Amino acid sequence: MKVKVDAELCVGCGLCVNTCPEVFEMKEDKAIVIKENVPSEKEDDCRQSKDECPVEAIIIE
């Protein structure tokens, strides 16, 4: 599984970082992906981050 954050949509709420800090972190006022290839044990957390994102800025491939 690969994940991306659309920086144009991200509002920097931090929910993804709270849910899955192994994959996301905040840089300035936006979330960024620190592990594009999501470890298998973190895939559920990553999907939860996508589902909780208020602006649908997280893209999973």
ZIVEN-V787785 format. One line per field, one symbol per residue. ss: DSSP state (A for helix, B for strand, O for the rest). A space follows every 10 residues. Layout:
BEGIN
ss: ???
END
This chain:
BEGIN
ss: OBBBBOOOOO OOOOAAAAAO OOOBBBBOOB BBBOOOBOOA AAAAAAAAAA AAOOOOOBBB O
END
